[in-house]
Amino acid sequence: MTQRVRLRDGSEVVIRPLLPADRDAYLDTVRRVGEESRRRRFLGPKPSLSEAEIRYFVEVDHHDHEALIAFDALTGRGLGVARFIRERRDPSSADSAVTVVDAAQGHGLGGVLLARIAERAREEGVEHLHADVALDNRPMLEMLRHRGARARPCDDWPGVRCFDIPLTA
């Protein structure tokens, strides 16, 4: 399921499922996400990942927890990761997240990754994704609105907007 995609700036990325053997590439990618982007991704300060978090994020089953990694087609370095994690209490829905290294932001990679992870979720029987986004993450908020995401209540979480992304055909 490897896909080669041309971004708006003409650069090419290779997107494929994240494998345990990609641990070092994943860690290199995460290290190149700036402090502000990381705060937006984790909805709070996150200077580093614990060993348990690294295992959780890298060792996925590709059914209830899927992760896709995007590599620069020329250099082979990781540029971004998208994932969904199926909700136990409602298997038709899953939490989703997209992370793009700062240097690759603004070229359409986030949208491509969101589309690919939505496609994978649909293949695995997920009917809608959830996305929780920091209110100051304007590019992600705009991308979700553009893709038909609907805001849903999350009143107990200040500074965050919660979305439901229907995965209809």
RODO-860389 format. One record per residue (C-alpha): x negated, y, z; residue number from 1. Coordinates in steps of 0.25 Angstrom, whole numbers, plus 2048, in hexadecimal, padded with zeros to 3 digits. Each point is the difference from the previous one (the first is absolute). Last residue first. Layout:
N
pt xx:X, yy:Y, zz:Z, num:NUM
...
REM end
This chain:
169
pt xx:849, yy:81E, zz:801, num:169
pt xx:803, yy:804, zz:80E, num:168
pt xx:7F5, yy:801, zz:80B, num:167
pt xx:806, yy:80B, zz:809, num:166
pt xx:7F6, yy:808, zz:807, num:165
pt xx:804, yy:804, zz:80E, num:164
pt xx:7F9, yy:80C, zz:806, num:163
pt xx:7FC, yy:805, zz:80D, num:162
pt xx:7FB, yy:80E, zz:802, num:161
pt xx:7F5, yy:802, zz:80B, num:160
pt xx:7FC, yy:80D, zz:809, num:159
pt xx:808, yy:7FB, zz:80C, num:158
pt xx:804, yy:7F2, zz:800, num:157
pt xx:80D, yy:7FE, zz:809, num:156
pt xx:809, yy:805, zz:7F4, num:155
pt xx:7FC, yy:7F5, zz:7F7, num:154
pt xx:80D, yy:800, zz:7F7, num:153
pt xx:7FE, yy:7FD, zz:7F1, num:152
pt xx:7FB, yy:808, zz:7F5, num:151
pt xx:803, yy:7FA, zz:7F2, num:150
pt xx:7F5, yy:7FC, zz:7F6, num:149
pt xx:804, yy:802, zz:7F2, num:148
pt xx:7F2, yy:800, zz:7FA, num:147
pt xx:7FE, yy:80F, zz:7FF, num:146
pt xx:804, yy:801, zz:80E, num:145
pt xx:7F5, yy:7F6, zz:804, num:144
pt xx:7F6, yy:807, zz:7F8, num:143
pt xx:804, yy:80E, zz:806, num:142
pt xx:7FF, yy:7FB, zz:80E, num:141
pt xx:7F2, yy:7F9, zz:7FD, num:140
pt xx:7FB, yy:80D, zz:7FA, num:139
pt xx:805, yy:808, zz:80B, num:138
pt xx:7FA, yy:7F8, zz:80C, num:137
pt xx:803, yy:80B, zz:80A, num:136
pt xx:80C, yy:7F9, zz:804, num:135
pt xx:7F9, yy:7F4, zz:803, num:134
pt xx:806, yy:7F4, zz:7F9, num:133
pt xx:807, yy:7F3, zz:804, num:132
pt xx:803, yy:7F7, zz:7F4, num:131
pt xx:80A, yy:7F5, zz:800, num:130
pt xx:802, yy:7F7, zz:7F4, num:129
pt xx:80D, yy:7FA, zz:7FB, num:128
pt xx:805, yy:7F3, zz:7FA, num:127
pt xx:7F4, yy:7F7, zz:803, num:126
pt xx:801, yy:7F2, zz:7F9, num:125
pt xx:7F2, yy:7FD, zz:7FE, num:124
pt xx:800, yy:805, zz:7F2, num:123
pt xx:806, yy:80D, zz:805, num:122
pt xx:7F5, yy:802, zz:809, num:121
pt xx:7F6, yy:7FE, zz:7F5, num:120
pt xx:807, yy:80B, zz:7F7, num:119
pt xx:801, yy:809, zz:80C, num:118
pt xx:7F1, yy:7FE, zz:802, num:117
pt xx:7FD, yy:803, zz:7F2, num:116
pt xx:809, yy:80D, zz:7FF, num:115
pt xx:7F9, yy:805, zz:80D, num:114
pt xx:7F2, yy:7FD, zz:7FB, num:113
pt xx:803, yy:808, zz:7F3, num:112
pt xx:806, yy:80B, zz:808, num:111
pt xx:7F4, yy:801, zz:809, num:110
pt xx:7F7, yy:7FF, zz:7F4, num:109
pt xx:806, yy:80C, zz:7F9, num:108
pt xx:7F4, yy:809, zz:7FF, num:107
pt xx:802, yy:809, zz:80C, num:106
pt xx:7F7, yy:7F7, zz:80A, num:105
pt xx:7F4, yy:7F9, zz:7FB, num:104
pt xx:7F6, yy:807, zz:808, num:103
pt xx:808, yy:800, zz:80C, num:102
pt xx:801, yy:7F0, zz:800, num:101
pt xx:80E, yy:7FC, zz:7FE, num:100
pt xx:809, yy:7F9, zz:80A, num:99
pt xx:80E, yy:7FB, zz:7FD, num:98
pt xx:809, yy:7FA, zz:80B, num:97
pt xx:80D, yy:7F7, zz:800, num:96
pt xx:809, yy:7FB, zz:80B, num:95
pt xx:809, yy:7F4, zz:7FB, num:94
pt xx:80E, yy:7FD, zz:7FE, num:93
pt xx:808, yy:7F4, zz:7FB, num:92
pt xx:7FA, yy:7F8, zz:80C, num:91
pt xx:808, yy:808, zz:80A, num:90
pt xx:7FB, yy:7FD, zz:80E, num:89
pt xx:7F3, yy:7FB, zz:7FC, num:88
pt xx:7FD, yy:80C, zz:7F8, num:87
pt xx:7F7, yy:7FD, zz:7F4, num:86
pt xx:7F3, yy:807, zz:7FF, num:85
pt xx:7FD, yy:808, zz:7F3, num:84
pt xx:7F2, yy:805, zz:7FC, num:83
pt xx:7F9, yy:80A, zz:7F7, num:82
pt xx:7F1, yy:802, zz:800, num:81
pt xx:7F7, yy:80A, zz:7F9, num:80
pt xx:7F4, yy:804, zz:7F9, num:79
pt xx:7F7, yy:7F4, zz:802, num:78
pt xx:7F2, yy:800, zz:7F9, num:77
pt xx:7FE, yy:7F8, zz:7F3, num:76
pt xx:7F8, yy:80B, zz:7FA, num:75
pt xx:807, yy:801, zz:7F2, num:74
pt xx:80E, yy:7FA, zz:802, num:73
pt xx:801, yy:808, zz:80D, num:72
pt xx:807, yy:7F5, zz:809, num:71
pt xx:80E, yy:800, zz:805, num:70
pt xx:804, yy:7F7, zz:80B, num:69
pt xx:80E, yy:7F9, zz:802, num:68
pt xx:805, yy:7FB, zz:80E, num:67
pt xx:80B, yy:7F6, zz:802, num:66
pt xx:806, yy:7FC, zz:80E, num:65
pt xx:80C, yy:7F7, zz:800, num:64
pt xx:7FC, yy:7F9, zz:7F3, num:63
pt xx:7F2, yy:803, zz:7FC, num:62
pt xx:7FB, yy:7FA, zz:80D, num:61
pt xx:7F7, yy:80B, zz:804, num:60
pt xx:7F2, yy:7FF, zz:807, num:59
pt xx:7FB, yy:80E, zz:7FD, num:58
pt xx:809, yy:809, zz:808, num:57
pt xx:801, yy:7F7, zz:80C, num:56
pt xx:7F1, yy:7FC, zz:800, num:55
pt xx:7FD, yy:80F, zz:800, num:54
pt xx:80A, yy:803, zz:80B, num:53
pt xx:7FA, yy:7F5, zz:809, num:52
pt xx:7F2, yy:805, zz:7FD, num:51
pt xx:804, yy:80E, zz:805, num:50
pt xx:802, yy:80B, zz:7F5, num:49
pt xx:7FA, yy:80D, zz:801, num:48
pt xx:802, yy:80F, zz:803, num:47
pt xx:80F, yy:7FF, zz:800, num:46
pt xx:807, yy:80C, zz:805, num:45
pt xx:80F, yy:800, zz:7FD, num:44
pt xx:80A, yy:7FD, zz:7F6, num:43
pt xx:7F8, yy:7F4, zz:7FB, num:42
pt xx:7FF, yy:805, zz:7F1, num:41
pt xx:801, yy:80E, zz:804, num:40
pt xx:7F5, yy:7FF, zz:80A, num:39
pt xx:7F8, yy:7F8, zz:7F6, num:38
pt xx:802, yy:80B, zz:7F5, num:37
pt xx:7FB, yy:80B, zz:80A, num:36
pt xx:7F4, yy:7F8, zz:804, num:35
pt xx:7FC, yy:7FD, zz:7F2, num:34
pt xx:801, yy:7F3, zz:7F9, num:33
pt xx:7F3, yy:7FB, zz:7FC, num:32
pt xx:7FE, yy:7F7, zz:80C, num:31
pt xx:80D, yy:7F9, zz:7FC, num:30
pt xx:7FB, yy:7FD, zz:7F2, num:29
pt xx:7F2, yy:7FA, zz:806, num:28
pt xx:808, yy:7F8, zz:80A, num:27
pt xx:809, yy:7FA, zz:7F4, num:26
pt xx:7F4, yy:7FD, zz:7F8, num:25
pt xx:7F9, yy:7F9, zz:80B, num:24
pt xx:80D, yy:7F8, zz:803, num:23
pt xx:802, yy:7FC, zz:7F2, num:22
pt xx:7FD, yy:7F1, zz:802, num:21
pt xx:80D, yy:800, zz:809, num:20
pt xx:808, yy:803, zz:7F3, num:19
pt xx:807, yy:80D, zz:7FC, num:18
pt xx:809, yy:7FE, zz:7F4, num:17
pt xx:7FC, yy:807, zz:7F3, num:16
pt xx:7FF, yy:80E, zz:7FA, num:15
pt xx:7F5, yy:804, zz:7F7, num:14
pt xx:7FF, yy:80F, zz:7FE, num:13
pt xx:7FD, yy:808, zz:7F4, num:12
pt xx:7FD, yy:80F, zz:7FF, num:11
pt xx:807, yy:809, zz:7F6, num:10
pt xx:804, yy:80B, zz:809, num:9
pt xx:80F, yy:7FB, zz:801, num:8
pt xx:7FC, yy:7F2, zz:803, num:7
pt xx:7FD, yy:7F4, zz:7F7, num:6
pt xx:804, yy:7F3, zz:806, num:5
pt xx:7F9, yy:7F2, zz:7FF, num:4
pt xx:809, yy:7F5, zz:807, num:3
pt xx:7FB, yy:7F3, zz:807, num:2
pt xx:80C, yy:7F7, zz:803, num:1
REM end
